[in-house]
Amino acid sequence: MWTLRAAVRRGAWLSRLFPRRPAPRSAPPPPPPPPHWPERALAAFGTGNAGGLQGRGGGGRGPRAHGGTSGAGEEEEEEGPEDAEEEEEEELLRREPLLPSGTQRVCLVHPEIKGGPRRPTLTRAEWQVAEAQALVHTLDHWSVVETMVVPTKTPERKLIFGKGTLEQLTEKIRSLSDVTAVFLNVERLSVPTKKELEAAWRVQVFDRFTVVLHIFRCHARTQEARLQVALAELPLLRSNMRHDLARLDGHGVNSRYIMGSGESFLQVQQRLMKEKETKIRRALERLRQKRQLLGRQRRRREFPVVSVVGYTNCGKTTLIKALTGDSAMEPRDQLFATLDVTAHAGSLPSRMTVLYMDTIGFLSELPHSLIESFSATLQDVAQSDVILHVRDVSHPEAELQKRSVLAALRGLGLPAALLDSVLEAHNKVDLVPGYRPAGPRALAVSALRGLGLEELKAELEAAVLSATGRRVLTLRVRLAGPQLSWLHAEATVQDVQVVPEAGVADVTVIISNAAYGRFRKLFPG
């Protein structure tokens, strides 16, 4: 029994992962949970763009649907199914910080692989180091004070470096008295490797996965993005759990049964972790239904959708702001500044309204579990009419970034026709004097300086017309009838030429096949 109690105390981190509020002794048993009505839950969502989800009820709790209130205001409002879902989601998002707070002075260690199948062939170490430095500088109060590029031929070894190289590296890091943490620029470190390196270097050690995950957590604004980050964290939590259980196994804890429940300590922790994952996926599914509803509303209104994709920090948000004039958008010079898919309305040269979807930026060697967690959000790209790929042509590795983005898009299983029709906006040409794009579907722009935007809009309009089956027609309508107002509501009116003596007008419109069919049905002849 004493061994069991000690083991439970050693595993106290579990209570932080899955907090439970104890009920007071005198409290009556809780009422049974209300039934779940998917259609009513969907109807409770307010209107808004795809990325503006501030929880299940739009960010605030209003009066109950049946409108009942207590006359004297003494009775407490009963908790409805949506309130319970909101509370469950918030409970899932309470977790320990991944990185220490406060000012951190970081030593960046980049293992340069000198041979073997894992050696990168399309990039150089200096650009990988620059991207790693940008990741660190994205964190508030973090700075890189020392950078080391350390060659290795054995990246698959537990400690990554050979014995002699590791000893020299350890001596160097220990001599840096002002360093408070080491960022080892590898995708993932196993928990034993991390603990051994921390013991040798006497500072905390972080890998690329942990740093990127922390940035995602800091930049997640909507409930959906926060839940997706929580889902991506589960592999890290499982690794830590396995490591802690391995330590406890020496005390015989894992094989013991807890309080006659029939479950061992290991089984209890695995079950709780699985329950947490199930709840997160269920909450994400509810939000996915909301996104599908908004998508159906957009399709009913026949708004063309342009998904704007690109490598992180390539200028997607700045370009959308320039195309739409949306002053509320606030582009930031940071990696992964955008984690939510958001919709922004703009007009093309024909005055046709189009929705620009701002998406999460991509990154080379982005941890696989992060891609999986955000795949549901990125599925919005599959529902778009046109994909606009924004590229930072001022970056030395612009071609590698392009390959990373296209590989990620192919991984989403997008339709071949959509991938084949991608338009490229070569951004930041003001930093590359004399730049001329080589491809036929590429245009040179500067979102910051406003260069090339009208040409880009014209190309987007042609692509949208082709993708959506819209046509430019000139229709003769009677001035005394409702046809002209109907066309203004259901199509894009480009020009109206009035023939007063005949009481008619020749109206030039951009109209979809479906809308044109409705027009002919409503106004035959």
Backbone torsions as a table, in degrees:
resi	resn	phi	psi	omega
1	MET	NA	-41.8	179.0
2	TRP	-63.9	-38.4	178.4
3	THR	-61.7	-42.1	-179.7
4	LEU	-63.1	-44.5	179.8
5	ARG	-61.8	-41.6	178.9
6	ALA	-63.4	-38.4	-179.8
7	ALA	-66.0	-39.9	179.2
8	VAL	-64.6	-38.2	177.3
9	ARG	-65.6	-39.4	179.1
10	ARG	-64.1	-30.1	-179.6
11	GLY	-94.4	29.1	-176.8
12	ALA	-62.6	-20.0	177.7
13	TRP	-59.9	-22.6	-178.8
14	LEU	-64.1	-37.0	179.8
15	SER	-67.3	-24.0	177.5
16	ARG	-78.8	-31.1	178.0
17	LEU	-72.4	-39.5	-175.8
18	PHE	-125.7	70.6	-176.4
19	PRO	-66.6	141.9	176.0
20	ARG	-129.5	133.6	179.2
21	ARG	-88.3	120.0	179.4
22	PRO	-69.8	138.5	178.6
23	ALA	-84.3	144.9	177.1
24	PRO	-64.3	152.1	-175.2
25	ARG	-60.0	-38.6	-174.7
26	SER	-84.9	-1.7	-176.3
27	ALA	-70.1	139.5	177.1
28	PRO	-70.8	160.3	179.2
29	PRO	-61.9	143.6	-176.9
30	PRO	-66.2	149.8	177.7
31	PRO	-69.2	157.6	178.4
32	PRO	-63.3	146.3	-177.9
33	PRO	-63.6	142.9	178.8
34	PRO	-67.4	154.1	179.7
35	PRO	-65.8	157.3	-178.3
36	HIS	-102.2	121.1	179.3
37	TRP	-112.0	101.6	-176.0
38	PRO	-57.3	-42.5	-176.8
39	GLU	-65.5	-41.2	179.1
40	ARG	-66.6	-37.1	178.9
41	ALA	-64.2	-40.9	178.5
42	LEU	-65.4	-39.2	-178.8
43	ALA	-65.9	-22.5	-178.3
44	ALA	-72.1	-16.2	179.9
45	PHE	-72.5	140.2	175.0
46	GLY	-82.8	173.6	176.8
47	THR	-77.7	159.0	179.4
48	GLY	160.6	-178.4	-179.4
49	ASN	-83.8	172.5	-172.9
50	ALA	-66.8	-23.1	-177.9
51	GLY	-103.0	2.5	-174.9
52	GLY	-92.7	32.4	-176.7
53	LEU	-80.6	111.5	178.3
54	GLN	-108.9	58.5	-178.2
55	GLY	92.9	-177.1	-173.0
56	ARG	-69.1	-32.4	-174.0
57	GLY	-109.6	22.1	-180.0
58	GLY	80.8	13.9	174.2
59	GLY	104.6	-14.9	-179.6
60	GLY	-137.2	158.6	179.4
61	ARG	-106.7	114.0	-178.7
62	GLY	-94.7	-170.2	178.1
63	PRO	-67.0	162.5	-179.1
64	ARG	-65.6	157.1	-174.0
65	ALA	-63.7	-33.7	-177.3
66	HIS	-80.1	-7.2	173.3
67	GLY	80.5	5.2	-178.1
68	GLY	-75.8	136.9	175.9
69	THR	-137.8	155.5	178.0
70	SER	-81.7	138.0	-175.3
71	GLY	-62.4	-45.9	-175.9
72	ALA	-90.4	-4.8	179.7
73	GLY	73.7	17.4	-176.2
74	GLU	-89.6	-28.9	-177.8
75	GLU	-79.8	139.3	180.0
76	GLU	-82.7	137.3	-177.3
77	GLU	-64.6	133.8	-179.4
78	GLU	-69.8	148.8	-179.2
79	GLU	-83.7	121.4	-179.6
80	GLY	-86.1	177.1	-178.9
81	PRO	-62.1	-35.2	-179.0
82	GLU	-70.3	-37.2	177.5
83	ASP	-63.1	-40.4	179.4
84	ALA	-65.1	-38.8	178.8
85	GLU	-66.1	-41.6	177.7
86	GLU	-60.4	-43.5	-178.6
87	GLU	-65.2	-39.6	179.2
88	GLU	-64.6	-41.4	179.9
89	GLU	-64.4	-42.6	178.7
90	GLU	-64.1	-35.8	178.0
91	GLU	-63.5	-38.4	-179.8
92	LEU	-67.7	-24.0	-175.2
93	LEU	-92.7	0.9	176.5
94	ARG	-86.2	112.5	-177.0
95	ARG	-153.4	164.2	-177.0
96	GLU	-72.6	150.6	177.4
97	PRO	-65.2	147.4	179.7
98	LEU	-83.1	-33.6	-176.5
99	LEU	-124.6	153.6	179.7
100	PRO	-67.6	148.8	178.6
101	SER	-87.4	172.8	178.7
102	GLY	86.1	-175.8	-178.0
103	THR	-72.0	130.9	178.2
104	GLN	-128.1	131.1	177.1
105	ARG	-107.2	114.1	-164.7
106	VAL	-106.5	138.5	167.7
107	CYS	-100.0	117.7	-179.8
108	LEU	-92.3	120.3	179.0
109	VAL	-114.2	117.4	179.7
110	HIS	-111.2	114.7	176.6
111	PRO	-76.0	115.5	178.6
112	GLU	-92.6	110.3	-175.7
113	ILE	-77.3	122.7	-173.4
114	LYS	-93.1	-14.9	-178.8
115	GLY	-168.2	173.0	178.0
116	GLY	93.5	175.1	-175.8
117	PRO	-67.8	-20.1	-177.4
118	ARG	-88.1	-0.1	-179.5
119	ARG	-71.3	123.7	179.4
120	PRO	-67.9	136.4	-176.0
121	THR	-107.1	-14.7	-173.3
122	LEU	-108.8	7.7	-176.8
123	THR	-146.5	164.6	177.3
124	ARG	-113.1	156.9	-175.7
125	ALA	-60.3	-35.4	-175.6
126	GLU	-64.8	-33.7	178.7
127	TRP	-77.5	-33.7	174.6
128	GLN	-64.0	-39.2	178.0
129	VAL	-66.1	-41.6	179.9
130	ALA	-61.8	-40.2	178.8
131	GLU	-67.9	-38.6	177.1
132	ALA	-64.7	-39.5	176.7
133	GLN	-62.9	-38.7	178.4
134	ALA	-64.0	-36.7	176.8
135	LEU	-61.2	-46.4	-179.1
136	VAL	-63.6	-43.2	-176.4
137	HIS	-71.1	-15.4	174.6
138	THR	-69.3	-25.1	-179.8
139	LEU	-80.0	134.9	180.0
140	ASP	-63.7	131.8	174.7
141	HIS	67.5	18.6	174.6
142	TRP	-108.0	140.1	177.7
143	SER	-144.7	150.4	177.2
144	VAL	-93.1	117.8	-178.7
145	VAL	-105.5	-13.3	179.5
146	GLU	-151.8	136.5	178.9
147	THR	-126.5	131.1	179.2
148	MET	-130.2	126.3	171.6
149	VAL	-102.6	111.7	-171.2
150	VAL	-114.1	117.7	179.9
151	PRO	-69.7	146.4	176.4
152	THR	-150.6	142.2	173.8
153	LYS	-107.7	0.4	-175.0
154	THR	-129.6	59.0	-178.0
155	PRO	-67.2	-17.3	-178.6
156	GLU	-82.7	-9.5	179.6
157	ARG	-69.5	159.5	-176.0
158	LYS	-56.4	-45.1	-177.6
159	LEU	-100.2	13.0	170.9
160	ILE	71.4	-44.1	-176.2
161	PHE	-104.9	159.5	173.3
162	GLY	-67.9	165.7	-173.8
163	LYS	-59.1	-49.3	-177.9
164	GLY	-65.0	-43.6	178.8
165	THR	-62.0	-40.9	-178.9
166	LEU	-65.6	-38.6	178.9
167	GLU	-64.0	-43.1	178.4
168	GLN	-64.5	-40.9	179.7
169	LEU	-65.0	-41.1	179.5
170	THR	-62.3	-44.2	179.8
171	GLU	-62.1	-39.8	-179.3
172	LYS	-66.6	-45.4	-177.8
173	ILE	-65.6	-39.9	179.8
174	ARG	-64.5	-25.5	-178.5
175	SER	-80.2	-11.1	-179.4
176	LEU	-90.1	90.7	-172.9
177	SER	-69.1	-24.0	-177.0
178	ASP	-89.7	-3.4	-179.2
179	VAL	-80.5	132.2	179.9
180	THR	-109.2	-11.7	179.9
181	ALA	-159.4	157.1	176.0
182	VAL	-118.6	128.5	172.7
183	PHE	-102.2	106.1	178.4
184	LEU	-90.4	113.7	-169.9
185	ASN	-80.0	66.7	171.9
186	VAL	-125.7	159.2	-174.5
187	GLU	-63.7	-53.2	-178.4
188	ARG	-141.2	141.3	171.2
189	LEU	-110.8	133.7	173.1
190	SER	-68.3	156.4	-178.1
191	VAL	-60.8	-44.5	177.5
192	PRO	-59.9	-40.6	178.1
193	THR	-63.0	-45.1	179.1
194	LYS	-59.3	-45.8	-178.5
195	LYS	-65.7	-38.6	-178.9
196	GLU	-68.5	-40.9	178.5
197	LEU	-67.8	-37.9	178.0
198	GLU	-64.4	-37.9	177.9
199	ALA	-66.7	-36.9	-179.0
200	ALA	-74.7	-41.3	-174.1
201	TRP	-91.4	-14.2	175.8
202	ARG	65.0	24.4	171.8
203	VAL	-141.7	166.1	177.3
204	GLN	-70.6	145.3	-178.2
205	VAL	-122.4	133.8	-179.8
206	PHE	-128.2	146.2	177.4
207	ASP	-103.7	177.9	-177.1
208	ARG	-63.4	-39.8	-178.6
209	PHE	-59.4	-47.8	-177.4
210	THR	-65.2	-41.9	-179.1
211	VAL	-65.5	-47.8	179.8
212	VAL	-62.8	-41.3	-179.9
213	LEU	-62.1	-40.2	178.8
214	HIS	-65.8	-40.3	176.8
215	ILE	-61.9	-43.3	177.6
216	PHE	-58.8	-44.3	-178.2
217	ARG	-63.0	-41.3	-178.7
218	CYS	-67.7	-33.8	-174.2
219	HIS	-94.0	-8.5	179.2
220	ALA	-69.7	124.3	-177.3
221	ARG	-108.2	-47.3	-176.4
222	THR	-83.6	163.9	179.7
223	GLN	-61.3	-38.6	-178.5
224	GLU	-64.8	-45.3	179.9
225	ALA	-63.1	-39.8	-179.9
226	ARG	-65.5	-39.7	177.8
227	LEU	-68.1	-36.2	178.3
228	GLN	-65.3	-38.2	176.0
229	VAL	-65.5	-41.1	178.3
230	ALA	-61.7	-36.6	176.5
231	LEU	-66.6	-39.2	179.7
232	ALA	-68.0	-23.7	-179.0
233	GLU	-75.8	-17.7	-172.7
234	LEU	-58.7	-41.5	176.5
235	PRO	-57.7	-37.0	178.3
236	LEU	-66.9	-43.0	178.7
237	LEU	-63.6	-39.0	179.5
238	ARG	-66.1	-39.4	178.3
239	SER	-62.5	-44.6	178.5
240	ASN	-63.7	-38.1	-179.7
241	MET	-64.7	-44.8	179.5
242	ARG	-61.3	-39.0	-179.7
243	HIS	-66.3	-44.0	179.4
244	ASP	-64.9	-37.7	179.4
245	LEU	-68.5	-34.3	177.5
246	ALA	-63.5	-37.5	177.1
247	ARG	-67.9	-40.1	-179.5
248	LEU	-72.3	-22.2	-175.9
249	ASP	-62.4	-28.4	178.3
250	GLY	-65.6	-18.1	178.2
251	HIS	-97.7	4.9	178.9
252	GLY	73.3	23.1	-175.2
253	VAL	-76.5	-41.4	-171.4
254	ASN	-62.7	-27.7	-177.2
255	SER	-88.4	-7.1	-179.3
256	ARG	-83.0	151.7	178.6
257	TYR	-99.3	143.5	-172.6
258	ILE	-97.6	117.0	171.5
259	MET	50.6	37.7	177.1
260	GLY	67.8	19.7	-175.9
261	SER	-80.0	-13.5	-175.6
262	GLY	84.7	1.9	179.2
263	GLU	-117.1	138.9	174.5
264	SER	-78.6	167.4	178.5
265	PHE	-56.6	-41.7	178.6
266	LEU	-62.9	-45.1	-177.3
267	GLN	-65.2	-37.1	178.5
268	VAL	-62.1	-46.4	-177.6
269	GLN	-67.3	-39.2	177.2
270	GLN	-64.3	-39.9	-179.9
271	ARG	-64.9	-43.7	179.7
272	LEU	-63.4	-38.7	177.8
273	MET	-65.4	-40.8	178.5
274	LYS	-66.1	-38.8	177.6
275	GLU	-63.5	-39.4	178.7
276	LYS	-62.3	-45.1	179.3
277	GLU	-62.1	-42.6	-179.9
278	THR	-61.4	-42.8	-179.8
279	LYS	-65.6	-40.1	178.9
280	ILE	-64.1	-45.1	-179.6
281	ARG	-64.8	-35.5	178.5
282	ARG	-66.7	-41.4	178.2
283	ALA	-65.1	-39.5	178.0
284	LEU	-66.0	-35.0	178.4
285	GLU	-65.4	-37.7	176.8
286	ARG	-62.4	-41.7	179.4
287	LEU	-71.5	-30.4	176.3
288	ARG	-64.4	-38.8	176.8
289	GLN	-62.5	-38.6	176.5
290	LYS	-61.8	-44.3	-178.9
291	ARG	-64.8	-38.3	177.7
292	GLN	-64.4	-37.5	177.9
293	LEU	-62.9	-45.1	178.2
294	LEU	-63.2	-37.4	178.1
295	GLY	-64.0	-39.7	177.9
296	ARG	-65.8	-37.4	177.4
297	GLN	-63.8	-40.9	178.6
298	ARG	-64.3	-41.3	-178.4
299	ARG	-67.5	-35.9	177.5
300	ARG	-63.9	-36.5	178.2
301	ARG	-81.9	-4.9	175.9
302	GLU	60.0	39.8	173.4
303	PHE	-81.4	122.1	173.7
304	PRO	-64.8	145.6	-177.0
305	VAL	-120.1	128.7	175.3
306	VAL	-114.9	115.0	176.8
307	SER	-86.1	125.7	-178.8
308	VAL	-102.7	115.1	-176.8
309	VAL	-121.3	166.9	177.5
310	GLY	164.8	170.5	176.4
311	TYR	-66.2	149.9	-177.4
312	THR	-59.5	139.2	178.4
313	ASN	68.2	27.3	178.9
314	CYS	-88.3	-10.6	178.4
315	GLY	104.8	24.3	-179.2
316	LYS	-61.3	-51.5	-176.5
317	THR	-64.0	-39.1	177.8
318	THR	-62.8	-40.3	179.8
319	LEU	-67.3	-42.6	178.5
320	ILE	-62.3	-40.4	177.8
321	LYS	-61.6	-39.6	179.6
322	ALA	-69.7	-34.7	-178.8
323	LEU	-76.5	-30.2	-174.7
324	THR	-104.4	-21.1	-173.6
325	GLY	70.7	21.7	-178.7
326	ASP	-76.7	101.8	-176.5
327	SER	-72.6	-14.8	-179.2
328	ALA	-75.6	-18.3	-180.0
329	MET	-74.1	138.1	-177.7
330	GLU	-126.8	85.9	177.6
331	PRO	-61.4	142.9	179.2
332	ARG	-126.5	141.6	179.4
333	ASP	-83.3	69.6	-178.4
334	GLN	-142.9	154.3	172.2
335	LEU	-73.8	138.9	177.8
336	PHE	56.8	39.6	176.2
337	ALA	-67.6	-25.5	178.9
338	THR	-113.0	120.5	175.3
339	LEU	-116.0	-13.6	-176.1
340	ASP	-108.3	141.8	173.4
341	VAL	-79.2	116.4	-178.1
342	THR	-122.3	148.1	-177.6
343	ALA	-106.6	138.5	-178.8
344	HIS	-138.2	125.7	-176.3
345	ALA	-83.9	139.3	176.3
346	GLY	-145.3	170.6	-179.1
347	SER	-116.7	142.5	175.7
348	LEU	-95.2	173.4	-175.3
349	PRO	-55.1	-29.6	179.8
350	SER	-82.7	4.9	-175.8
351	ARG	72.7	13.6	175.3
352	MET	-74.0	131.8	179.4
353	THR	-79.5	136.1	178.6
354	VAL	-134.6	149.4	177.9
355	LEU	-104.9	123.4	175.3
356	TYR	-95.1	125.2	-179.9
357	MET	-101.0	114.3	178.1
358	ASP	-86.0	124.2	-172.8
359	THR	-116.0	170.5	176.9
360	ILE	-64.5	141.0	177.7
361	GLY	-77.3	153.2	179.5
362	PHE	-96.6	166.3	-178.7
363	LEU	-150.2	140.3	175.6
364	SER	-66.7	143.3	-179.5
365	GLU	57.8	33.5	175.2
366	LEU	-66.2	128.7	-178.0
367	PRO	-52.1	136.5	-172.0
368	HIS	-60.6	-39.4	-178.0
369	SER	-65.3	-28.6	176.5
370	LEU	-69.5	-41.1	177.9
371	ILE	-61.8	-43.9	-179.8
372	GLU	-61.9	-41.1	-177.0
373	SER	-64.7	-34.4	-177.6
374	PHE	-98.1	6.7	-178.1
375	SER	-64.4	-33.6	-179.6
376	ALA	-63.9	-42.5	178.0
377	THR	-65.3	-42.2	-178.0
378	LEU	-70.4	-13.2	175.5
379	GLN	-63.3	-18.4	174.5
380	ASP	-58.4	-29.7	179.1
381	VAL	-61.4	-35.6	-178.6
382	ALA	-65.6	-23.4	-179.0
383	GLN	-91.0	2.0	-177.0
384	SER	-83.4	164.7	178.7
385	ASP	-90.8	-33.8	-178.7
386	VAL	-140.3	143.7	173.2
387	ILE	-107.9	126.8	175.1
388	LEU	-108.8	114.5	-178.9
389	HIS	-95.8	110.6	179.7
390	VAL	-89.2	128.5	-178.7
391	ARG	-124.5	139.4	175.4
392	ASP	-90.1	95.0	-175.6
393	VAL	-76.2	-7.0	176.4
394	SER	-82.9	-11.1	-178.0
395	HIS	-79.1	137.3	-179.1
396	PRO	-60.9	-24.5	-178.1
397	GLU	-115.2	43.9	-178.6
398	ALA	-61.4	-36.2	-179.5
399	GLU	-68.4	-39.8	177.3
400	LEU	-64.7	-40.4	177.7
401	GLN	-62.2	-40.0	177.8
402	LYS	-61.0	-44.2	179.4
403	ARG	-61.9	-39.2	-179.7
404	SER	-63.9	-42.7	-179.3
405	VAL	-66.8	-46.4	-178.8
406	LEU	-64.9	-35.8	177.1
407	ALA	-64.3	-40.7	178.4
408	ALA	-66.3	-39.5	178.3
409	LEU	-65.3	-41.0	177.3
410	ARG	-63.4	-34.3	179.1
411	GLY	-66.3	-18.8	178.3
412	LEU	-81.9	-5.5	179.6
413	GLY	69.3	38.0	-178.9
414	LEU	-70.3	153.1	176.9
415	PRO	-58.3	143.0	-177.6
416	ALA	-61.2	-38.4	-179.2
417	ALA	-62.9	-35.7	179.4
418	LEU	-69.5	-41.9	179.3
419	LEU	-67.3	-36.7	-177.5
420	ASP	-71.6	-19.7	-175.9
421	SER	-103.5	17.2	-177.9
422	VAL	-62.3	131.9	172.2
423	LEU	-94.3	145.0	178.7
424	GLU	-113.8	129.6	172.2
425	ALA	-107.7	107.7	-178.7
426	HIS	-83.0	97.2	-171.5
427	ASN	-86.3	163.2	176.8
428	LYS	65.0	34.6	179.0
429	VAL	-69.8	-15.5	176.8
430	ASP	-66.1	-17.7	177.8
431	LEU	-92.0	-4.5	-179.3
432	VAL	-127.1	86.3	-176.5
433	PRO	-57.5	137.2	177.3
434	GLY	75.7	12.4	-176.8
435	TYR	-69.1	137.4	174.8
436	ARG	-134.0	122.6	178.8
437	PRO	-66.8	146.9	-175.5
438	ALA	-91.7	-35.4	-173.3
439	GLY	-77.5	158.4	-179.5
440	PRO	-74.1	-23.7	-178.4
441	ARG	-109.9	34.8	-179.1
442	ALA	-126.1	139.4	178.9
443	LEU	-129.7	142.3	179.4
444	ALA	-87.4	126.9	-179.5
445	VAL	-140.2	162.4	167.2
446	SER	-133.5	104.2	-178.4
447	ALA	-62.6	-35.1	-177.7
448	LEU	-72.1	-37.4	-177.7
449	ARG	-95.6	-7.5	-179.9
450	GLY	76.6	23.4	-178.1
451	LEU	-88.0	135.5	173.0
452	GLY	74.4	10.4	-175.2
453	LEU	-71.6	-39.2	-179.4
454	GLU	-66.2	-39.9	177.0
455	GLU	-63.9	-38.3	178.5
456	LEU	-65.9	-42.3	178.7
457	LYS	-61.3	-40.0	179.2
458	ALA	-63.4	-42.5	177.9
459	GLU	-65.7	-40.2	177.7
460	LEU	-62.6	-40.0	179.5
461	GLU	-62.7	-44.5	178.8
462	ALA	-62.3	-40.7	-179.8
463	ALA	-67.4	-39.1	179.5
464	VAL	-66.4	-44.3	178.6
465	LEU	-59.5	-42.3	179.9
466	SER	-67.4	-41.4	-175.2
467	ALA	-74.3	-32.0	-173.9
468	THR	-99.3	-4.0	-179.8
469	GLY	72.2	21.8	176.5
470	ARG	-76.1	154.7	-178.4
471	ARG	-130.6	154.3	172.7
472	VAL	-100.4	113.9	-177.3
473	LEU	-125.5	153.1	171.3
474	THR	-113.1	116.2	-175.6
475	LEU	-114.0	138.3	175.8
476	ARG	-95.0	123.9	-178.2
477	VAL	-127.6	155.9	177.1
478	ARG	-80.3	135.9	-179.7
479	LEU	-68.4	-28.1	-176.7
480	ALA	-82.1	-10.9	-177.2
481	GLY	-98.9	-178.3	-177.7
482	PRO	-88.6	2.8	-173.7
483	GLN	-60.3	-43.0	-175.3
484	LEU	-64.7	-43.6	179.0
485	SER	-66.6	-34.0	177.7
486	TRP	-64.3	-42.9	179.5
487	LEU	-64.4	-38.0	176.9
488	HIS	-62.2	-33.1	-177.5
489	ALA	-82.4	-34.3	-170.0
490	GLU	-108.6	-9.5	-178.4
491	ALA	-139.0	-179.0	177.0
492	THR	-105.2	110.3	-178.1
493	VAL	-84.3	120.5	-179.5
494	GLN	-94.8	-37.1	-174.5
495	ASP	-155.5	145.9	176.5
496	VAL	-130.6	118.9	176.5
497	GLN	-111.7	109.7	-176.2
498	VAL	-84.0	135.1	172.7
499	VAL	-111.8	89.0	-169.4
500	PRO	-64.4	-37.4	-176.7
501	GLU	-65.9	-24.3	179.2
502	ALA	-98.8	-9.1	-179.3
503	GLY	69.3	29.7	-178.6
504	VAL	-132.5	174.1	176.2
505	ALA	-142.9	142.8	173.5
506	ASP	-95.3	114.3	-173.3
507	VAL	-110.7	122.9	175.3
508	THR	-94.6	122.8	-174.9
509	VAL	-132.8	154.7	164.7
510	ILE	-102.6	119.8	-170.9
511	ILE	-140.3	142.5	177.8
512	SER	-79.0	162.0	179.5
513	ASN	-60.8	-39.4	-178.9
514	ALA	-65.6	-44.1	180.0
515	ALA	-67.0	-36.9	178.6
516	TYR	-65.6	-37.1	175.9
517	GLY	-63.7	-40.4	177.7
518	ARG	-65.5	-38.8	179.8
519	PHE	-61.1	-45.5	-179.8
520	ARG	-66.4	-32.5	179.6
521	LYS	-72.5	-38.9	-179.0
522	LEU	-76.7	-33.8	-174.9
523	PHE	-128.2	71.2	-178.9
524	PRO	-65.4	152.6	178.4
525	GLY	80.0	NA	NA
